[in-house]
Amino acid sequence: MIEVVRPGPLTTVQDLGRPGLAHLGVGQSGAADRPAARLANRLVGNDESAACLEATLGGLAVRFDETGTVAVTGAPAPVLVNGRAAALHTPVRIDAGHTVELGQPARGVRTYLAIRGGIAVEPVLGSRSTDILSGLGPPVPAAGTRLPLGDADIGLPNVDVAPVAELPDQIVLAALLGPRDDWFTREACETLGSSAYEVTSESDRIGLRLRGPALQRWVKEELPSEGVVTGALQVTADGMPVLFLADHPVTGGYPVIAVVDAAYLHLAAQARPGQQIRFRLG
């Protein structure tokens, strides 16, 4: 067991989600920055699909009942182990009774704490991920929550420190126009590919709400709800885009002008309010 001493602004249990259930109205969810979660698990010798803790803007503190091994990846937050600084992107031994604390990251939003063995809360529909939109999965941990550890370890890797690129100041996301770009004016598509959009404070695991030049439609009728995917760039009635992230709904009633390449979604998941995003259309 580990005990959550302090959950910070928002900490959730996340693995790689529950794919393949959209036809039942169930989204995939899972870690918003999937490469960071996978790396954290590999560093402690877990299967990549093991459940870990996703901390939003730091502030998380957990206490260990027994000796363990952790790794911290994602948004680069200061790490303290019983008050002493520890490194990111490397396996760190934790003695019984000691506490791991995450400070506020200097950049990025989501930091991942993986523990050897994985978080072994009860799975829901094959996943231990908390879906903020639907409420599926384990409850959001609070101070005093005790989380069981499992046996997801497959052998420690022969790695001291994993090299990880810094998160960029300005995020550029590769995207493809469609499927509803024909509902927009030619000028709107050109604007999307040439303008910067600011991440607003209304953003969360469901999606990034962006502010910038309005994207005008020439088709004014209502769109019947249709399926949407992670990375879909939906444009609301005021012409502002919303970029769907891990906990997005499985259907949407606004037209999707473009879809962000899945290889860039981890950057979107680390975008902070006030940060600028540009789209490189292919």
C-alpha positions as CSV (number, residue, x, y, z in Angstrom):
1,M,0.0,0.0,0.0
2,I,0.9,3.6,-0.4
3,E,-1.0,6.5,1.3
4,V,-1.9,9.7,-0.4
5,V,-0.8,12.4,2.0
6,R,-1.6,15.3,-0.3
7,P,-3.3,14.9,-3.7
8,G,-2.4,18.4,-5.1
9,P,-4.8,20.2,-7.5
10,L,-5.8,16.9,-9.3
11,T,-4.3,13.5,-9.1
12,T,-5.8,10.5,-10.9
13,V,-4.9,6.9,-11.4
14,Q,-4.2,6.3,-15.1
15,D,-3.0,3.4,-17.3
16,L,-3.3,3.2,-21.1
17,G,-7.1,3.3,-21.0
18,R,-10.0,1.2,-22.3
19,P,-9.9,1.3,-26.1
20,G,-12.4,-0.3,-28.4
21,L,-15.6,0.6,-26.5
22,A,-16.7,3.8,-28.2
23,H,-19.6,1.9,-29.8
24,L,-20.9,1.4,-26.2
25,G,-20.5,5.1,-25.5
26,V,-17.3,4.5,-23.4
27,G,-14.2,6.7,-24.2
28,Q,-10.7,5.4,-24.0
29,S,-9.4,7.8,-21.3
30,G,-6.0,6.8,-19.9
31,A,-2.8,8.8,-19.4
32,A,-3.0,12.2,-21.2
33,D,0.7,12.1,-21.9
34,R,1.0,8.5,-22.9
35,P,4.8,8.5,-23.8
36,A,5.6,9.9,-20.3
37,A,3.4,7.3,-18.5
38,R,5.0,4.5,-20.6
39,L,8.5,5.7,-19.8
40,A,7.8,6.0,-16.1
41,N,6.6,2.4,-16.0
42,R,9.6,1.1,-18.0
43,L,12.0,2.8,-15.6
44,V,10.6,0.9,-12.6
45,G,10.4,-2.4,-14.5
46,N,6.7,-2.4,-15.0
47,D,4.7,-3.4,-18.1
48,E,4.0,-0.2,-20.0
49,S,0.2,-0.7,-19.4
50,A,0.6,-0.6,-15.6
51,A,-1.4,2.0,-13.7
52,C,0.5,5.0,-12.3
53,L,-0.4,8.4,-10.8
54,E,-1.0,11.4,-13.0
55,A,-0.5,14.6,-11.0
56,T,-1.8,17.9,-12.5
57,L,0.5,20.9,-11.7
58,G,2.3,18.9,-9.0
59,G,1.5,19.1,-5.3
60,L,1.2,15.3,-4.9
61,A,2.7,13.6,-1.8
62,V,2.5,9.8,-1.1
63,R,3.9,7.8,1.8
64,F,5.2,4.2,1.4
65,D,4.3,1.4,3.8
66,E,7.2,-0.8,2.5
67,T,10.3,-0.3,0.5
68,G,9.6,0.5,-3.2
69,T,11.0,1.9,-6.4
70,V,9.5,4.9,-8.2
71,A,10.2,7.0,-11.3
72,V,8.9,10.5,-12.2
73,T,8.4,11.6,-15.8
74,G,6.3,14.1,-17.8
75,A,6.1,17.8,-16.7
76,P,9.4,18.4,-14.8
77,A,8.4,18.9,-11.2
78,P,10.8,19.0,-8.3
79,V,10.9,15.6,-6.5
80,L,11.6,15.3,-2.8
81,V,12.1,11.9,-1.1
82,N,11.7,12.5,2.7
83,G,12.7,16.1,2.2
84,R,15.8,15.4,0.0
85,A,15.9,16.2,-3.8
86,A,15.7,13.2,-6.2
87,A,16.1,13.1,-10.0
88,L,13.6,12.8,-12.8
89,H,13.6,10.0,-15.4
90,T,15.4,7.5,-13.3
91,P,14.6,4.7,-10.9
92,V,14.6,5.9,-7.2
93,R,14.5,3.6,-4.2
94,I,12.1,4.6,-1.5
95,D,12.5,3.2,2.1
96,A,9.5,2.1,4.1
97,G,7.8,5.0,5.9
98,H,9.3,7.6,3.5
99,T,7.3,10.2,1.6
100,V,7.6,11.2,-2.1
101,E,6.6,14.8,-2.9
102,L,6.1,16.5,-6.2
103,G,6.5,20.3,-6.5
104,Q,5.0,22.5,-9.2
105,P,6.5,21.9,-12.6
106,A,8.3,24.8,-14.2
107,R,6.7,23.9,-17.5
108,G,4.1,21.5,-18.6
109,V,1.0,20.3,-16.7
110,R,1.0,16.6,-16.0
111,T,3.7,14.6,-14.1
112,Y,3.7,10.8,-13.8
113,L,4.7,8.8,-10.7
114,A,5.1,5.1,-11.5
115,I,5.7,2.7,-8.7
116,R,7.2,-0.8,-9.2
117,G,4.3,-3.3,-9.3
118,G,1.8,-0.7,-10.4
119,I,-1.3,0.7,-8.8
120,A,-3.6,-2.2,-8.3
121,V,-7.0,-0.6,-7.8
122,E,-10.0,-2.6,-9.1
123,P,-10.2,-2.3,-12.9
124,V,-13.4,-1.1,-14.6
125,L,-14.1,-2.4,-18.1
126,G,-10.5,-3.6,-18.3
127,S,-8.8,-0.4,-17.2
128,R,-7.8,1.3,-14.0
129,S,-8.0,4.7,-15.5
130,T,-10.2,7.5,-14.0
131,D,-12.3,9.1,-16.7
132,I,-13.2,12.6,-15.5
133,L,-16.0,13.1,-18.0
134,S,-17.9,9.8,-17.5
135,G,-16.9,9.0,-13.9
136,L,-15.7,5.6,-14.8
137,G,-12.7,4.1,-13.0
138,P,-11.4,4.6,-9.4
139,P,-12.4,7.7,-7.5
140,V,-10.0,10.7,-7.5
141,P,-7.7,10.1,-4.6
142,A,-8.0,12.4,-1.5
143,A,-5.8,12.9,1.5
144,G,-5.7,9.7,3.4
145,T,-6.6,7.5,0.4
146,R,-4.7,4.2,0.4
147,L,-3.8,2.6,-2.9
148,P,-2.8,-1.0,-3.2
149,L,0.3,-2.0,-5.3
150,G,0.3,-5.0,-7.6
151,D,2.7,-7.3,-9.5
152,A,3.0,-5.6,-12.9
153,D,6.8,-5.6,-12.7
154,I,8.6,-7.6,-15.4
155,G,12.2,-7.0,-14.3
156,L,14.2,-3.8,-13.7
157,P,15.8,-2.3,-16.9
158,N,19.5,-1.7,-17.1
159,V,19.0,2.1,-17.2
160,D,20.4,4.8,-14.9
161,V,18.7,7.9,-16.5
162,A,16.5,8.2,-19.6
163,P,17.2,11.1,-21.9
164,V,14.1,13.2,-22.4
165,A,13.7,16.3,-24.6
166,E,12.5,19.5,-22.8
167,L,9.0,20.6,-23.4
168,P,8.8,23.5,-25.9
169,D,7.8,27.0,-25.1
170,Q,5.6,27.2,-28.2
171,I,3.8,24.0,-29.2
172,V,3.4,23.1,-32.9
173,L,1.0,20.2,-33.6
174,A,0.9,18.4,-36.9
175,A,-2.7,18.0,-38.1
176,L,-4.8,16.9,-41.1
177,L,-7.8,18.8,-42.3
178,G,-11.1,17.1,-42.1
179,P,-13.5,15.4,-41.9
180,R,-15.7,18.6,-41.9
181,D,-13.3,21.1,-43.2
182,D,-15.7,21.6,-46.2
183,W,-18.1,23.2,-43.7
184,F,-15.6,26.1,-43.3
185,T,-14.5,28.9,-45.6
186,R,-11.2,28.6,-47.3
187,E,-10.0,31.6,-45.3
188,A,-10.8,29.7,-42.0
189,C,-8.6,26.8,-43.1
190,E,-5.8,29.2,-44.0
191,T,-6.2,31.0,-40.6
192,L,-6.0,27.7,-38.7
193,G,-2.7,26.9,-40.3
194,S,-1.2,30.4,-40.0
195,S,-2.3,31.6,-36.5
196,A,-1.4,31.1,-32.9
197,Y,-4.1,30.0,-30.5
198,E,-3.9,30.5,-26.7
199,V,-4.8,27.7,-24.2
200,T,-7.4,29.0,-21.9
201,S,-7.9,28.2,-18.2
202,E,-11.1,26.2,-19.0
203,S,-8.9,23.4,-20.4
204,D,-8.8,20.0,-18.7
205,R,-8.4,16.3,-19.4
206,I,-11.4,16.5,-21.7
207,G,-9.9,19.1,-24.0
208,L,-8.0,22.2,-24.6
209,R,-10.2,25.2,-25.1
210,L,-8.4,27.6,-27.4
211,R,-8.7,31.4,-28.0
212,G,-7.6,33.1,-31.2
213,P,-8.9,34.1,-34.6
214,A,-12.4,32.8,-35.2
215,L,-12.9,30.1,-37.8
216,Q,-15.9,31.0,-39.9
217,R,-18.3,28.4,-41.4
218,W,-20.1,28.8,-44.6
219,V,-22.4,25.8,-43.8
220,K,-24.8,27.2,-41.2
221,E,-27.0,24.3,-40.5
222,E,-26.8,22.1,-37.4
223,L,-24.6,19.0,-37.5
224,P,-26.1,15.7,-36.2
225,S,-23.9,14.2,-33.5
226,E,-21.2,12.0,-34.9
227,G,-18.2,10.1,-33.6
228,V,-15.1,12.0,-32.6
229,V,-11.5,10.8,-31.7
230,T,-8.7,12.0,-29.5
231,G,-7.0,14.9,-31.3
232,A,-10.2,16.1,-33.0
233,L,-10.3,19.9,-33.4
234,Q,-14.0,20.8,-32.9
235,V,-15.1,24.3,-33.6
236,T,-17.9,25.7,-31.4
237,A,-20.6,28.2,-32.4
238,D,-18.4,31.2,-31.6
239,G,-15.7,30.0,-34.1
240,M,-13.2,28.9,-31.3
241,P,-11.5,25.5,-31.6
242,V,-11.5,22.8,-28.9
243,L,-8.9,20.1,-29.0
244,F,-10.1,16.8,-27.6
245,L,-7.8,15.0,-25.1
246,A,-8.0,11.7,-23.2
247,D,-11.4,12.1,-21.6
248,H,-13.3,13.5,-24.6
249,P,-16.9,12.4,-25.3
250,V,-17.3,9.8,-28.0
251,T,-19.7,11.9,-30.0
252,G,-19.8,15.6,-30.8
253,G,-22.3,18.0,-32.4
254,Y,-19.9,20.6,-33.7
255,P,-18.0,20.2,-36.9
256,V,-14.4,18.9,-36.7
257,I,-12.1,21.0,-38.9
258,A,-9.0,18.9,-38.4
259,V,-7.5,16.1,-36.4
260,V,-4.1,16.3,-34.7
261,D,-1.6,13.5,-35.4
262,A,-1.5,11.1,-32.5
263,A,2.3,11.4,-32.3
264,Y,1.9,15.0,-31.1
265,L,-0.9,14.6,-28.6
266,H,1.5,14.3,-25.6
267,L,2.6,17.9,-26.3
268,A,-1.0,19.0,-26.3
269,A,-1.5,17.2,-23.0
270,Q,1.3,19.3,-21.5
271,A,0.1,22.7,-22.7
272,R,-0.5,25.2,-19.9
273,P,-3.1,28.0,-19.8
274,G,-1.7,31.0,-21.5
275,Q,0.7,29.0,-23.7
276,Q,0.4,29.3,-27.5
277,I,-0.3,26.5,-29.9
278,R,0.1,26.4,-33.7
279,F,-1.1,23.9,-36.2
280,R,1.0,22.6,-39.0
281,L,-1.5,21.3,-41.6
282,G,-0.5,18.5,-43.9
